[in-house]
Amino acid sequence: MLDKSPRSAAVNVPNDLAAHWMPFTANRAFKKAPRLLAGAKDMYYFTVDGRKILDGAAGMWCSNAGHGRTQIAQAIAKQAETLDYAPPFQFGIPQAFELASRIADLAPKGLDHVFFCNSGSEAADTALKIALAFHQIAGQGGRSRLIGRERGYHGVGFGGTAVGGMGNNRKMFGTLLTGVDHLPTTYDREKQAFSRGEPEYGAHFADALENLVNLHGANTIAAVIVEPMAGSTGVLPAPKGYLKRLREITQKHGILLIFDEVITGFGRLGYAFAAERYGVLPDMITFAKGVTNGAAPMGGVIVRDTIHDAFMSGPEHVIELAHGYTYSAHPLACAAGLATLDIYRDEKLFERARALEPKWTDAILSLKNEPNVVDIRTIGLTAGVDLTSRPDQPGKRGFDALNSAFFDNDLMLRIAGDTLALTPPLIVSEDQIGEIVEKVAKVIRAVA
């Protein structure tokens, strides 16, 4: 048991770690060997003991423009002094309308309306609720079934967890929502291993939606939600043609298609949104993370005109959608978002990511012959490196790699079980790509 007895001496770091129950963390292991961060700038974090940690994870897929961006910090500070909070129900602020317009301008044509929330989890649940409500007002209330995908991740709300397909995220929480089903994962290592970008094999996995339609009836299905690249499960790029096929099937049956772009949005795959990369127009796109460069919590849903306009009926004084959050379009988050979009535009970071992708891919695939590497997947400035699991200890090799990277190699990476996930800020240099790969090679050997 952690010692919670009083301590008299004040120190520069917390001397009692017991009170904080950390999210998605092995708490007992962490508190024996804490990975404590005290600062960040550009491509680096700084630890409480002064070490410089190369960020190979863009924080948590979100700091696409690097850390400590003065422009964003100043925008937040100025906004806090001017207007710290405004109620988003029945009142508005100019910055929210400006940010919504700029995000809509970045999205594929036809996705012109933005509903703000505070996280990717809230964005997923918001999109699912909009889908259900849309069918209700269209006179098709029987369309209440939601379809996710195996190994998908859509946050931690009841809706997002229910349509998510990562077993460890679901099994503690009972039945969640009823009326949910799942498409099969798009990943088949035997036929896709060491693909460069989108795998050639696997477009046919989308055809499984026809099986679900035959099973449940199209008139019971409200929406399908998928990630263009499943990130949290270990970087699974959609196979070539898969998303277009999924769009064809959903349109055929009147089912809404939602792209969860919380990770892929804002440059991670070389475009503002992955929908542009793949030439597919979904009905909704969820976003979060990169919209503020991680400097303030914000998420949202970009919605097609046809969906938005369907709600704009009835008496004008009546609320069209009974949904929202106390901190929707928070003034500080809006200020951070506007400053972040300025940086993406002025520094051409989406284009930069696109240009760096071949170099990143070559560098990451050079790890192919390191010990225990069984697959590598790359897409945009993202990579997943699968390591073999230790007998009877699934996830232990990955956990040891996380510690080896941080404590012994001054590198931050992410893990998903025994998969190492690498997603550096889009400002990463070619030399830093080489440094990341060199450090990862050392980590892989250390945990062999």
C-alpha positions in Angstrom: 0.0 0.0 0.0 1.2 3.5 -0.8 2.4 5.5 2.2 0.1 8.4 2.8 1.5 9.5 6.2 2.3 13.3 6.6 5.6 14.6 5.3 7.2 17.7 6.5 9.8 18.5 4.0 8.8 20.4 0.8 10.4 19.3 -2.4 10.3 20.3 -6.0 8.3 17.2 -7.1 5.3 15.6 -5.4 6.3 13.5 -2.4 3.0 11.7 -2.3 1.8 10.2 -5.5 -1.1 8.2 -4.0 -4.0 10.7 -4.5 -3.8 10.9 -8.3 -5.5 7.8 -9.9 -3.9 8.1 -13.4 -5.8 7.3 -16.6 -4.8 4.4 -18.8 -1.7 3.9 -16.6 -0.3 1.0 -14.7 -0.5 3.1 -11.5 1.4 0.8 -9.1 4.3 0.4 -11.5 4.4 4.1 -12.4 4.5 5.2 -8.7 7.5 2.9 -8.1 9.4 4.5 -11.0 7.6 7.8 -12.0 8.0 9.2 -15.5 7.5 12.9 -14.4 7.7 15.7 -17.0 8.4 19.3 -16.1 8.6 21.2 -19.4 8.5 20.9 -23.2 9.9 22.8 -26.2 9.8 22.1 -29.9 10.7 18.3 -30.3 11.5 17.7 -26.6 10.1 17.1 -23.2 12.2 17.9 -20.0 12.0 15.7 -17.0 11.9 16.9 -13.4 15.6 15.9 -13.1 16.6 18.0 -16.2 16.9 15.3 -18.8 15.9 16.1 -22.4 13.5 13.5 -23.9 13.0 13.4 -27.7 9.2 13.3 -28.3 8.5 10.4 -30.7 4.8 10.5 -30.0 3.7 14.2 -30.4 2.6 14.0 -26.8 -0.4 11.8 -27.4 -0.8 12.1 -31.1 -1.7 15.8 -30.6 1.2 18.2 -30.5 1.6 18.3 -34.3 3.4 21.6 -34.3 5.8 20.7 -31.5 5.8 22.1 -28.0 6.0 25.4 -26.4 4.7 27.4 -29.3 4.7 31.0 -28.1 2.0 32.0 -30.6 -0.4 29.6 -29.0 0.5 30.5 -25.4 0.1 34.2 -26.1 -3.2 33.7 -27.7 -4.5 31.7 -24.7 -3.1 34.3 -22.2 -4.7 37.2 -24.1 -8.0 35.4 -24.3 -8.0 34.6 -20.6 -7.5 38.2 -19.7 -10.2 39.4 -22.1 -12.9 36.7 -21.8 -12.2 33.7 -19.6 -15.5 31.9 -20.0 -18.8 32.4 -21.8 -21.9 30.1 -21.7 -22.2 28.2 -25.0 -25.9 27.6 -24.6 -27.9 30.5 -26.1 -24.8 32.7 -26.2 -21.8 32.8 -28.5 -18.3 34.3 -28.9 -16.8 35.5 -32.2 -13.9 33.2 -32.0 -16.1 30.1 -32.0 -17.7 31.1 -35.3 -14.3 32.0 -36.8 -12.8 28.7 -35.8 -15.7 26.7 -37.1 -15.5 28.5 -40.4 -11.8 27.8 -40.7 -12.2 24.1 -39.8 -15.0 23.7 -42.3 -12.8 25.3 -45.0 -10.2 22.6 -44.3 -12.7 19.8 -44.5 -13.9 18.2 -47.8 -16.6 20.3 -49.6 -20.0 19.6 -48.2 -18.9 19.2 -44.6 -19.7 22.8 -43.6 -21.0 22.7 -40.1 -19.0 22.2 -36.9 -20.3 21.2 -33.4 -17.8 21.7 -30.7 -17.0 19.6 -27.6 -13.9 19.0 -25.5 -12.3 15.7 -26.5 -12.2 12.9 -29.0 -14.4 10.8 -26.7 -17.1 13.5 -26.6 -16.7 14.0 -30.3 -17.5 10.3 -31.0 -20.5 10.3 -28.7 -21.7 13.5 -30.2 -21.5 12.1 -33.7 -23.4 9.0 -32.7 -26.1 11.0 -31.1 -26.4 13.3 -34.1 -26.8 10.2 -36.3 -29.6 8.7 -34.1 -31.4 12.1 -33.9 -31.1 12.6 -37.7 -32.9 9.4 -38.4 -35.5 10.2 -35.8 -36.4 13.5 -37.4 -36.3 11.9 -40.9 -39.1 9.5 -39.7 -36.8 6.5 -39.6 -36.5 6.1 -35.8 -36.1 2.3 -36.3 -32.5 3.1 -37.4 -30.9 2.8 -34.0 -28.2 0.3 -34.5 -24.6 1.5 -34.5 -21.7 -0.3 -36.2 -18.1 -0.1 -35.2 -15.1 -2.2 -36.0 -12.9 -4.7 -34.3 -9.7 -3.1 -32.9 -11.3 0.3 -33.3 -11.0 3.1 -30.7 -13.6 5.9 -30.3 -12.8 7.2 -26.9 -14.2 6.3 -23.4 -17.8 7.5 -23.4 -20.5 4.8 -23.3 -21.2 5.2 -27.0 -17.5 5.3 -28.1 -16.6 2.4 -25.9 -19.6 0.4 -27.2 -18.7 0.9 -30.9 -15.0 0.5 -30.1 -13.4 -2.9 -30.7 -10.5 -3.1 -28.3 -11.3 -5.9 -25.8 -9.4 -4.6 -22.8 -11.2 -1.2 -23.1 -14.6 -2.9 -23.0 -14.5 -6.0 -20.8 -14.8 -4.3 -17.4 -17.9 -2.3 -18.3 -20.7 -4.8 -18.9 -23.1 -4.5 -21.7 -22.6 -0.8 -22.5 -25.1 0.1 -25.3 -27.4 -2.4 -26.8 -27.9 -2.6 -30.6 -24.2 -2.4 -31.5 -22.3 -4.6 -33.9 -18.8 -4.7 -35.3 -17.1 -5.0 -38.7 -14.0 -7.2 -38.8 -10.6 -5.6 -38.4 -8.8 -4.7 -41.6 -5.6 -6.2 -40.5 -4.2 -9.6 -41.7 -0.5 -9.9 -40.9 0.0 -12.9 -43.1 -0.9 -10.9 -46.2 -0.1 -7.4 -45.2 3.2 -7.6 -43.2 5.7 -4.8 -43.7 3.4 -2.9 -46.1 4.5 0.6 -47.1 1.5 2.9 -46.5 -1.9 1.4 -47.3 -1.8 -2.4 -47.7 -2.7 -3.7 -51.2 -4.7 -6.5 -49.6 -7.9 -6.0 -47.7 -10.5 -3.8 -49.5 -12.9 -6.7 -49.3 -13.1 -6.4 -45.5 -15.6 -3.7 -46.2 -18.0 -6.2 -47.7 -18.7 -7.5 -44.2 -21.1 -4.6 -43.8 -23.4 -6.3 -46.3 -23.4 -9.3 -44.0 -24.5 -7.1 -41.1 -27.2 -5.5 -43.3 -28.5 -9.0 -44.1 -28.4 -9.9 -40.5 -30.0 -6.9 -38.9 -31.8 -5.2 -41.8 -30.6 -1.9 -43.3 -33.6 -0.1 -41.8 -32.3 -0.8 -38.3 -28.8 0.6 -38.9 -28.1 4.3 -38.1 -24.4 4.7 -38.7 -21.0 3.1 -39.2 -18.0 4.7 -37.5 -14.4 3.8 -38.4 -10.9 5.3 -38.2 -9.2 5.9 -41.6 -6.2 4.6 -39.7 -6.8 2.8 -36.4 -4.2 4.4 -34.2 -4.6 3.5 -30.6 -4.7 -0.2 -31.4 -1.2 0.0 -32.9 -1.4 1.8 -36.3 -3.5 -0.1 -38.8 -3.9 1.8 -42.1 -7.0 1.2 -44.1 -6.3 -1.0 -47.1 -6.4 0.5 -50.6 -10.0 0.9 -51.7 -11.5 -0.1 -48.4 -12.9 3.3 -47.4 -14.4 3.9 -50.8 -16.1 0.5 -50.7 -17.4 1.2 -47.3 -18.8 4.5 -48.6 -20.5 2.8 -51.5 -22.2 0.3 -49.2 -23.4 2.8 -46.6 -24.8 5.1 -49.4 -26.6 2.1 -51.0 -28.4 1.3 -47.7 -29.0 4.8 -46.4 -26.5 4.4 -43.5 -24.5 7.3 -42.3 -20.7 7.0 -42.4 -18.6 8.6 -39.7 -14.8 9.0 -39.9 -13.1 9.2 -36.5 -10.2 11.5 -37.4 -9.2 12.4 -33.8 -5.8 11.1 -34.6 -5.6 11.4 -38.4 -6.9 15.0 -38.5 -4.6 18.1 -38.9 -1.7 16.7 -40.8 -0.9 13.3 -39.4 -1.4 11.6 -42.8 -0.2 14.6 -44.8 -3.6 16.3 -45.3 -5.9 18.4 -43.1 -8.1 15.3 -42.9 -7.6 11.7 -44.1 -10.9 11.9 -46.0 -9.0 14.2 -48.5 -6.1 11.7 -48.8 -8.6 8.9 -49.7 -11.0 10.9 -51.8 -14.0 9.8 -49.7 -16.7 12.1 -48.4 -18.2 10.8 -45.1 -21.3 12.2 -43.5 -19.4 13.3 -40.4 -15.8 13.7 -39.3 -14.8 13.8 -35.6 -11.7 15.7 -34.6 -9.8 16.7 -31.4 -6.1 16.5 -30.4 -4.3 18.4 -33.2 -6.9 21.2 -33.5 -5.3 23.0 -30.6 -1.9 21.3 -30.8 -2.8 19.8 -27.4 -2.5 23.2 -25.7 -6.2 23.2 -24.6 -8.9 20.5 -24.6 -11.1 20.7 -27.6 -13.0 18.3 -30.0 -15.8 18.5 -32.4 -17.8 17.0 -35.2 -17.9 18.3 -38.8 -21.3 17.6 -40.3 -22.6 17.4 -43.9 -25.1 20.1 -44.9 -27.8 17.6 -45.5 -27.7 16.4 -41.9 -27.4 19.9 -40.4 -30.2 21.3 -42.5 -32.6 18.5 -41.6 -32.5 19.8 -38.0 -33.3 23.4 -39.0 -37.1 23.0 -39.0 -39.9 23.8 -36.7 -40.4 27.0 -34.6 -37.3 29.1 -34.6 -37.2 29.6 -30.9 -37.0 25.8 -30.2 -33.7 24.1 -29.6 -32.9 21.9 -32.6 -30.5 19.5 -31.0 -30.7 18.8 -27.2 -27.0 18.2 -26.8 -23.8 20.1 -25.8 -21.3 20.7 -23.0 -20.6 23.4 -20.5 -17.2 24.0 -22.1 -18.2 23.6 -25.8 -16.3 26.2 -27.8 -14.5 27.4 -24.7 -12.9 30.8 -25.3 -9.4 29.6 -24.4 -9.7 26.5 -26.6 -10.9 28.6 -29.5 -8.0 31.0 -29.1 -5.6 28.0 -29.1 -7.3 26.5 -32.1 -7.1 29.7 -34.2 -3.4 30.2 -33.3 -2.7 26.5 -34.1 -4.4 26.7 -37.5 -2.3 29.8 -38.3 0.9 27.8 -37.6 -0.2 24.9 -39.7 -1.0 27.3 -42.6 2.1 29.5 -42.3 4.6 26.7 -41.8 2.9 24.4 -44.3 3.1 21.6 -41.9 0.6 19.3 -43.7 2.6 19.6 -46.9 5.8 19.0 -44.9 4.4 15.8 -43.4 3.5 14.6 -46.9 7.0 15.3 -48.2 8.6 13.6 -45.2 6.5 10.4 -45.4 8.8 8.5 -47.8 11.9 9.3 -45.7 10.0 8.4 -42.5 8.9 5.1 -44.1 12.3 4.1 -45.3 13.8 4.9 -41.9 11.2 3.0 -39.9 11.3 -0.1 -42.1 15.1 -0.3 -41.5 14.1 -1.8 -38.1 12.7 -4.9 -39.9 15.6 -7.2 -38.9 15.9 -6.1 -35.3 15.1 -8.9 -32.7 11.5 -9.9 -32.2 10.1 -7.5 -34.8 7.3 -9.4 -36.6 5.6 -6.5 -38.5 6.0 -2.8 -39.2 3.2 -0.5 -40.5 3.7 3.1 -41.6 1.3 5.7 -42.9 1.9 9.4 -43.0 4.2 10.4 -40.1 3.0 7.4 -38.0 4.4 3.9 -37.5 3.6 0.8 -35.5 6.3 -1.8 -34.7 5.0 -5.2 -33.5 7.2 -7.2 -31.2 6.6 -10.8 -30.2 5.0 -11.2 -26.8 6.9 -12.9 -24.0 5.4 -16.3 -23.1 2.5 -15.9 -20.6 3.3 -12.1 -20.4 1.4 -10.3 -23.1 2.3 -6.6 -23.1 5.3 -7.0 -20.8 7.9 -6.5 -23.6 6.1 -3.4 -24.7 5.9 -2.0 -21.2 9.6 -2.7 -20.7 10.3 -0.9 -24.0 8.4 2.2 -22.7 10.6 2.3 -19.7 13.8 1.6 -21.6 13.0 4.4 -24.0 12.3 6.9 -21.3 14.9 6.1 -18.7 17.8 4.7 -20.8 17.4 6.3 -24.2 15.7 9.7 -23.6 12.9 8.9 -26.0 9.1 9.1 -25.6 7.1 6.6 -27.5 3.7 5.0 -27.1 2.8 1.4 -26.6 -0.3 -0.7 -27.4 0.4 -4.0 -25.8 3.6 -5.2 -27.5 3.4 -2.7 -30.3 5.6 0.4 -30.3 3.7 3.4 -31.8 5.7 6.3 -33.2 4.0 9.6 -34.2 6.4 12.5 -34.0 5.4 16.2 -34.3 5.2 17.3 -37.9 8.2 19.6 -37.3 10.5 16.6 -37.0 13.7 17.0 -39.0 15.3 14.3 -41.1 18.2 14.1 -38.6 15.7 13.6 -35.8 13.9 10.9 -37.7 17.3 9.1 -37.8 17.8 9.7 -34.1 14.3 8.3 -33.3 15.0 5.2 -35.3 18.4 4.7 -33.7 17.0 5.0 -30.2 14.1 2.6 -31.1 16.6 0.1 -32.3 18.5 0.3 -29.0 15.2 -0.1 -27.1 14.2 -3.2 -29.1 17.6 -4.8 -28.5 17.3 -3.9 -24.8 14.0 -5.8 -24.4 15.0 -8.8 -26.6 
